[in-house]
Structures are given as structure tokens and as C-alpha cells.
């Protein structure tokens, strides 16, 4: 069996092993990480030898910790990452390059149609009707996007939303509320088979699916890092956040919104951002919570999006594609039958 796991912000961890009488045998760890002293590699291999392939990431990690000498330095990987690589081998996880990726960047559409498209395209990937896809959102009006489980009254000042002509849209993924104006943020969505993140914890999958955009931001001169569970940040402030939805088919919707040129004053009027949430983020005011990409790069939004697509293609491949007529039709039906209904919008009042 063979498993690989690229540690977000770290190195590649590779495991190879056989199964003998229901146990791991001939286990071998390799990769481009750093490890001192050298014989610590033998300690790790010996720790996994004979374990059940059905062990958890935590069990593999604990076995490695117990076997390592007291003075050991692991750089670019952790015992947990070895466990992830083993689980990916056992579960038959896929890798980015196993797929023919499509990249979609359509003209602006309504905010609610964007939300519906996320559901339609994730469903299509799960049913095998579409290959894995990266889609860059464009929208033509302000909106407040709330998470699937958020309360409208607790998160949104509806009078202020009306003043700013911002439609309230409940998305299918969890996470927090966002005030989004056209061209003021960058949002992208990944629609992927569950095999791509198989063997990972939910937390690991967030960073794994966004590592390419961290590389793109670094290429633009931003010291970007991933802050668990779902924030992209830099020393100058938060840049954006991610959210996920996993369908019964196993398909995963993973989307991220990053601030480009945020109207902080409007955001604080439209969103009911509580003092407790601000203190949790370690900031004194909402205006300081999100630092726009424009101020950190000096680049146009279009240039940043172009860099993102370039890095994605370099790392994972992909050709430019488009939404099919059938997908547009399905999304428009979903807008009318679900996303515009009071039953969906206020399912958590």
C-alpha cells in the first residue's frame, strides 16, 4: 500500500507498507522532511510495524511519540501527518493530479444564483456528471451570506441590509456571516470527490484544500498562513475564511471568501458582530478584523485572481471550462424552489 500527504505549509510525507495477517508489515516512511537524529526514522518505522491498518490517526501518532528518542527534531512534518498518510493509503485516497480539473470563471450573476450553483455543481461531482472543479465567483449586487445554521435575526440587521441593497442569502455550508459587495472580495469554490480528502480529519481537510491559495498569496508578497479551523490570515490581519459542506454522495463543497477592498463601516452596520466574537479574534473593533488584499498587495482584484488560477494550474493542472446549460437550468430552479423561499432563508429565524 502507498499513501501520500502534503503537510499544509510543510513537507511531503510518504508511506509504503504491506498487510500481513491483518497487520501492517514492511513499513517504510519517506519524504522531503527533515529529521534528526537519523536513526529516528528507524524508530518511526518500528513503531508502526505490526499495528492494525484500521488504527486512528491519533493511535498511530501516539505510537510514534512513544518510540521517538527524547532528543528528536521533526521539521516539516509531525507524527499526526504520518498517521494521515497511513489512513489515506488504507482508505484509497486520491491525489490532486489523479483528476482532470476544470476551472470556471463566468461573468457576474446574482448572489443567490451563486449559492445555488454551489449546490448544483457539488451534486454533479458527487454523481459523476462533472469532474472536480474550481470556480471563481462573480456577482452583480451586494449580499449578506449567512451560514447554514445561523440565525437571521442574530446575525443580520435587516433594515441596514435593505439600506445597502444587500440580499440575504443562506448558503448550504456552515460558518459565519459575510457582507459581500461586487468586486470587493474574492470568492472561490472547490467541488471535489470525497476521495481527495479521505483519511483526513475535517480540520486537516480545510488547510489541505487551501494550500494552493496560500502559495498564491505568498507569491504576491503576503506572509499568508492558515489559522485553524478555517481562517486565512497574515501579520497584518485576517484575510478570509473557509466553509465546507459534505453531501451524502461524499462530494465536498469547499469555498473561501477573501476581502479585497472591504467597506468596514458598512459591514459593521449590516452584520451584528458581537463584542464576544471580536474579543475571540483578539481585536478591539470590527474595522480591524479583516485586512483587504488590496492594501497588502497594491494589485487589482483581476491580477490577484489571475495569480490564483496560475498557481492552481501549476500545482494541480486544469483547463478553463464553463457551466453547462443543464447546470444553469438546475441552479435557476433551485433558486426558486429553495434559496428564495422563506422556509429556507428563515429555517433558523
URCOR-V598293 format. One record per residue. N is the residue number from 1. RES is the residue in three letters. PHI is phi in whole degrees, -180 to 180 (NA if undefined). OMEGA is omega in degrees with one decimal (NA if undefined). D_FIRST is the distance of its C-alpha to the first C-alpha in Angstrom with 1 decimal. Layout:
N:RES:PHI:OMEGA:D_FIRST + N:RES:PHI:OMEGA:D_FIRST
This chain:
1:UNK:NA:-176.1:0.0 + 2:UNK:-134:177.8:3.8 + 3:UNK:-139:178.6:6.8 + 4:UNK:-132:175.7:10.4 + 5:UNK:-149:175.5:13.7 + 6:UNK:-88:-179.0:17.2 + 7:UNK:-66:178.1:19.5 + 8:UNK:-55:-177.8:22.7 + 9:UNK:76:-176.7:25.3 + 10:UNK:-128:-171.8:23.0 + 11:UNK:-113:179.5:20.2 + 12:UNK:-85:177.4:16.7 + 13:UNK:-112:-177.1:14.0 + 14:UNK:-125:177.2:10.7 + 15:UNK:-126:175.0:8.0 + 16:UNK:-134:179.9:5.6 + 17:UNK:-163:174.9:5.3 + 18:UNK:-113:173.2:5.9 + 19:UNK:-115:-179.6:7.9 + 20:UNK:-133:-177.4:11.5 + 21:UNK:53:176.3:14.5 + 22:UNK:75:-179.3:13.0 + 23:UNK:-129:177.8:12.1 + 24:UNK:-75:177.5:9.6 + 25:UNK:-137:-179.3:10.2 + 26:UNK:52:-176.9:10.3 + 27:UNK:-73:179.8:9.5 + 28:UNK:-139:176.4:10.5 + 29:UNK:-101:176.1:12.0 + 30:UNK:-147:179.1:13.6 + 31:UNK:153:-178.6:15.7 + 32:UNK:-99:178.4:19.4 + 33:UNK:-79:176.4:20.6 + 34:UNK:-117:-176.6:23.3 + 35:UNK:-149:177.0:23.3 + 36:UNK:-133:-3.7:26.3 + 37:UNK:-75:-176.7:26.8 + 38:UNK:-57:-175.2:24.3 + 39:UNK:-71:175.9:23.5 + 40:UNK:-64:177.3:22.3 + 41:UNK:-63:178.0:18.8 + 42:UNK:-64:178.7:18.9 + 43:UNK:-64:179.5:20.1 + 44:UNK:-66:180.0:17.2 + 45:UNK:-60:-179.1:14.6 + 46:UNK:-68:-178.3:16.9 + 47:UNK:-66:-177.0:17.3 + 48:UNK:-85:-178.4:13.8 + 49:UNK:-55:176.9:13.6 + 50:UNK:88:178.7:14.4 + 51:UNK:-76:175.7:14.2 + 52:UNK:-73:177.3:13.6 + 53:UNK:-67:179.4:10.5 + 54:UNK:-91:177.4:13.4 + 55:UNK:-63:178.2:15.1 + 56:UNK:-86:175.8:16.8 + 57:UNK:-57:-179.3:16.6 + 58:UNK:-64:-179.8:19.9 + 59:UNK:-67:176.4:18.9 + 60:UNK:-64:-179.6:16.2 + 61:UNK:-62:-179.9:18.8 + 62:UNK:-62:179.0:21.5 + 63:UNK:-64:179.2:19.8 + 64:UNK:-68:178.7:19.3 + 65:UNK:-55:-176.7:22.9 + 66:UNK:-66:-175.6:24.2 + 67:UNK:-90:-175.3:22.7 + 68:UNK:-74:175.5:23.9 + 69:UNK:-65:-175.7:27.3 + 70:UNK:-64:178.8:30.2 + 71:UNK:-103:-178.5:30.7 + 72:UNK:-140:-180.0:27.5 + 73:UNK:-127:175.8:27.1 + 74:UNK:-108:-178.6:24.0 + 75:UNK:-118:179.0:24.8 + 76:UNK:91:176.9:22.9 + 77:UNK:-158:-179.8:20.4 + 78:UNK:-138:172.6:20.6 + 79:UNK:-57:177.1:18.8 + 80:UNK:-59:-177.6:18.5 + 81:UNK:-67:174.1:16.6 + 82:UNK:-65:176.9:13.9 + 83:UNK:-61:178.2:13.9 + 84:UNK:-63:-179.8:13.7 + 85:UNK:-62:178.0:10.7 + 86:UNK:-65:-179.3:8.9 + 87:UNK:-63:178.7:10.6 + 88:UNK:-67:176.6:9.8 + 89:UNK:-67:-176.2:6.0 + 90:UNK:-67:-174.9:7.2 + 91:UNK:-90:178.7:10.0 + 92:UNK:73:-179.1:8.9 + 93:UNK:-64:178.1:11.2 + 94:UNK:-98:178.8:13.0 + 95:UNK:-123:-175.7:14.6 + 96:UNK:-52:-174.5:18.3 + 97:UNK:-77:174.7:18.4 + 98:UNK:-73:-173.6:16.7 + 99:UNK:-117:170.2:20.2 + 100:UNK:-96:-174.6:23.7 + 101:UNK:-79:172.1:25.6 + 102:UNK:-116:178.5:29.2 + 103:UNK:-116:-175.8:31.6 + 104:UNK:-118:177.1:34.7 + 105:UNK:-141:-174.7:37.9 + 106:UNK:-88:175.2:40.8 + 107:UNK:-62:-177.2:44.4 + 108:UNK:-60:175.4:45.5 + 109:UNK:-134:-179.0:45.7 + 110:UNK:-68:178.4:46.8 + 111:UNK:-56:-176.6:44.8 + 112:UNK:-68:176.9:44.4 + 113:UNK:-70:174.4:43.1 + 114:UNK:-60:179.8:40.4 + 115:UNK:-64:179.6:39.4 + 116:UNK:-67:179.0:39.4 + 117:UNK:-62:177.9:37.4 + 118:UNK:-57:179.8:34.6 + 119:UNK:-69:-177.9:34.4 + 120:UNK:-63:-176.0:34.9 + 121:UNK:-73:175.7:32.2 + 122:UNK:-65:177.6:29.6 + 123:UNK:-61:-179.1:30.4 + 124:UNK:-64:177.4:30.2 + 125:UNK:-65:179.8:26.7 + 126:UNK:-64:-179.8:25.7 + 127:UNK:-91:179.6:27.5 + 128:UNK:76:-179.1:26.0 + 129:UNK:-89:179.7:29.4 + 130:UNK:-144:174.4:28.6 + 131:UNK:-79:178.3:25.7 + 132:UNK:-53:-169.2:24.8 + 133:UNK:-140:167.0:28.0 + 134:UNK:-107:177.8:29.6 + 135:UNK:-122:172.9:33.3 + 136:UNK:-91:179.4:36.0 + 137:UNK:-73:162.4:38.7 + 138:UNK:-137:-179.5:42.4 + 139:UNK:-139:-167.6:45.1 + 140:UNK:-114:-179.3:48.9 + 141:UNK:-158:177.3:50.2 + 142:UNK:-65:179.3:49.8 + 143:UNK:-156:169.4:47.7 + 144:UNK:-113:177.5:46.6 + 145:UNK:-97:177.9:43.0 + 146:UNK:-111:179.9:42.4 + 147:UNK:-69:-175.2:39.2 + 148:UNK:-56:-173.3:38.6 + 149:UNK:-110:-177.9:39.8 + 150:UNK:-87:176.0:42.6 + 151:UNK:-86:179.5:46.3 + 152:UNK:-60:-174.9:48.4 + 153:UNK:-67:-179.7:51.5 + 154:UNK:-80:-173.5:49.7 + 155:UNK:-104:-169.9:47.9 + 156:UNK:-126:168.4:50.4 + 157:UNK:-88:-171.9:54.1 + 158:UNK:-65:177.2:54.8 + 159:UNK:-66:178.6:58.3 + 160:UNK:-68:177.4:56.9 + 161:UNK:-60:178.9:54.1 + 162:UNK:-66:177.8:56.9 + 163:UNK:-59:-179.3:58.9 + 164:UNK:-90:178.1:56.0 + 165:UNK:55:-177.6:55.4 + 166:UNK:-103:177.0:51.8 + 167:UNK:-73:176.8:50.3 + 168:UNK:-91:-176.9:48.3 + 169:UNK:-128:173.5:44.9 + 170:UNK:-94:179.5:42.5 + 171:UNK:-90:-176.7:38.9 + 172:UNK:-88:179.2:36.1 + 173:UNK:-93:177.0:34.0 + 174:UNK:-79:179.1:34.9 + 175:UNK:96:-171.4:36.2 + 176:UNK:-100:-178.1:39.7 + 177:UNK:-80:179.0:42.6 + 178:UNK:-137:170.9:43.2 + 179:UNK:-97:-173.0:46.4 + 180:UNK:-124:175.6:45.6 + 181:UNK:-110:-180.0:48.2 + 182:UNK:-55:176.7:47.7 + 183:UNK:67:-179.6:46.6 + 184:UNK:-97:177.9:46.5 + 185:UNK:-145:176.6:42.8 + 186:UNK:-121:179.5:39.5 + 187:UNK:-121:174.2:37.3 + 188:UNK:-135:178.7:34.0 + 189:UNK:-131:172.4:31.6 + 190:UNK:-110:175.9:28.0 + 191:UNK:-115:-169.6:27.1 + 192:UNK:-134:172.8:23.3 + 193:UNK:-69:179.9:20.9 + 194:UNK:-61:-179.4:19.4 + 195:UNK:-61:-177.5:15.9 + 196:UNK:-67:-178.6:16.8 + 197:UNK:-114:-179.2:17.3 + 198:UNK:-64:-180.0:15.0 + 199:UNK:87:178.8:14.0 + 200:UNK:-101:168.7:17.0 + 201:UNK:-74:176.6:20.4 + 202:UNK:-58:-178.0:23.3 + 203:UNK:-62:179.1:24.7 + 204:UNK:-63:-175.8:21.6 + 205:UNK:-67:178.6:21.6 + 206:UNK:-59:-178.2:25.2 + 207:UNK:-65:-178.8:24.8 + 208:UNK:-62:-176.9:21.6 + 209:UNK:-75:-178.6:23.5 + 210:UNK:-109:-176.9:26.6 + 211:UNK:-62:-179.5:25.4 + 212:UNK:-64:-178.8:26.6 + 213:UNK:-76:173.4:30.1 + 214:UNK:-61:177.3:30.2 + 215:UNK:-62:179.7:29.7 + 216:UNK:-63:179.4:32.4 + 217:UNK:-65:176.7:34.8 + 218:UNK:-63:177.6:34.4 + 219:UNK:-66:177.1:35.2 + 220:UNK:-95:177.4:38.4 + 221:UNK:93:179.5:39.3 + 222:UNK:-96:177.6:38.4 + 223:UNK:-82:-174.0:36.8 + 224:UNK:-83:175.4:34.6 + 225:UNK:-141:176.5:32.1 + 226:UNK:-98:179.6:30.3 + 227:UNK:-112:-178.0:32.0 + 228:UNK:-56:5.3:30.1 + 229:UNK:-85:-165.3:30.2 + 230:UNK:-143:-179.0:31.3 + 231:UNK:-107:167.6:33.7 + 232:UNK:-104:-172.9:33.8 + 233:UNK:-142:176.4:36.5 + 234:UNK:-149:178.3:38.2 + 235:UNK:-59:179.6:40.8 + 236:UNK:-86:178.5:43.5 + 237:UNK:138:179.2:42.3 + 238:UNK:-66:178.6:40.0 + 239:UNK:-103:-178.0:39.0 + 240:UNK:-173:-179.0:37.3 + 241:UNK:-144:-177.5:35.1 + 242:UNK:-114:174.6:32.2 + 243:UNK:-147:-179.1:31.9 + 244:UNK:-135:169.4:29.4 + 245:UNK:-143:178.7:29.6 + 246:UNK:-114:-178.2:26.8 + 247:UNK:-87:179.1:27.9 + 248:UNK:-60:178.5:27.2 + 249:UNK:-73:-175.5:25.3 + 250:UNK:100:-179.8:22.7 + 251:UNK:-65:-176.2:24.2 + 252:UNK:-119:167.5:25.0 + 253:UNK:-99:177.0:28.3 + 254:UNK:-129:179.4:28.3 + 255:UNK:-131:-174.3:31.7 + 256:UNK:-135:171.6:33.5 + 257:UNK:-119:178.1:37.2 + 258:UNK:-118:-179.3:38.5 + 259:UNK:-75:174.1:42.2 + 260:UNK:-102:-178.6:43.9 + 261:UNK:-143:-170.4:47.6 + 262:UNK:-74:170.2:47.9 + 263:UNK:-89:-173.7:51.4 + 264:UNK:-63:-178.8:51.0 + 265:UNK:-65:178.7:54.4 + 266:UNK:-64:-179.3:53.7 + 267:UNK:-60:-177.3:50.4 + 268:UNK:-71:176.2:52.0 + 269:UNK:-80:-175.5:54.7 + 270:UNK:-78:-178.2:52.4 + 271:UNK:-97:176.8:49.7 + 272:UNK:-87:-178.3:50.7 + 273:UNK:-85:-175.0:48.7 + 274:UNK:-77:179.6:49.7 + 275:UNK:-62:-179.7:50.5 + 276:UNK:-64:-179.9:47.8 + 277:UNK:-67:179.4:45.1 + 278:UNK:-65:-179.9:46.6 + 279:UNK:-66:178.0:46.7 + 280:UNK:-65:179.9:43.1 + 281:UNK:-88:177.4:42.3 + 282:UNK:75:179.7:44.6 + 283:UNK:-128:-175.8:47.2 + 284:UNK:-93:-177.7:50.8 + 285:UNK:-147:-179.2:51.2 + 286:UNK:-65:-178.0:49.4 + 287:UNK:-60:-177.8:50.6 + 288:UNK:-96:-173.7:48.4 + 289:UNK:-72:-174.8:45.2 + 290:UNK:-125:-179.8:43.9 + 291:UNK:-104:-173.5:44.4 + 292:UNK:-64:178.8:44.5 + 293:UNK:-65:-178.1:42.6 + 294:UNK:-62:-177.6:45.8 + 295:UNK:-70:-178.5:47.3 + 296:UNK:-93:-177.8:44.3 + 297:UNK:-119:-174.0:43.9 + 298:UNK:74:-176.6:47.3 + 299:UNK:-101:174.5:45.6 + 300:UNK:-71:176.2:46.2 + 301:UNK:-59:-178.6:43.8 + 302:UNK:-62:-179.8:43.2 + 303:UNK:-67:179.0:42.2 + 304:UNK:-68:178.3:39.6 + 305:UNK:-61:178.9:38.1 + 306:UNK:-60:178.6:38.1 + 307:UNK:-66:178.8:36.2 + 308:UNK:-60:-179.7:33.6 + 309:UNK:-64:179.3:33.0 + 310:UNK:-60:-178.8:32.9 + 311:UNK:-68:178.6:30.2 + 312:UNK:-59:-178.8:28.1 + 313:UNK:-67:177.9:28.3 + 314:UNK:-64:-176.6:27.6 + 315:UNK:-82:-167.7:24.3 + 316:UNK:-123:-176.5:23.1 + 317:UNK:82:178.0:25.4 + 318:UNK:121:176.2:27.6 + 319:UNK:-123:179.0:31.0 + 320:UNK:-70:-179.0:34.1 + 321:UNK:-135:-178.6:34.6 + 322:UNK:-152:175.0:36.9 + 323:UNK:-75:-179.5:37.4 + 324:UNK:-79:178.5:38.2 + 325:UNK:-60:179.0:41.6 + 326:UNK:-64:178.5:40.0 + 327:UNK:-69:175.5:38.1 + 328:UNK:-60:-178.9:41.4 + 329:UNK:-62:-179.5:43.2 + 330:UNK:-64:179.8:40.6 + 331:UNK:-68:178.8:40.8 + 332:UNK:-65:175.9:44.6 + 333:UNK:-65:-179.1:44.7 + 334:UNK:-67:175.3:42.5 + 335:UNK:-58:-176.6:44.8 + 336:UNK:-73:-173.5:47.8 + 337:UNK:-85:-175.6:46.2 + 338:UNK:-133:-165.8:44.2 + 339:UNK:-69:178.0:44.4 + 340:UNK:-92:-177.6:48.2 + 341:UNK:-81:176.8:48.9 + 342:UNK:-66:179.8:50.4 + 343:UNK:-60:179.0:48.2 + 344:UNK:-79:-175.6:45.0 + 345:UNK:-59:-174.5:46.6 + 346:UNK:-112:178.0:48.2 + 347:UNK:-66:164.6:45.7 + 348:UNK:-119:-171.8:45.8 + 349:UNK:-57:NA:49.4
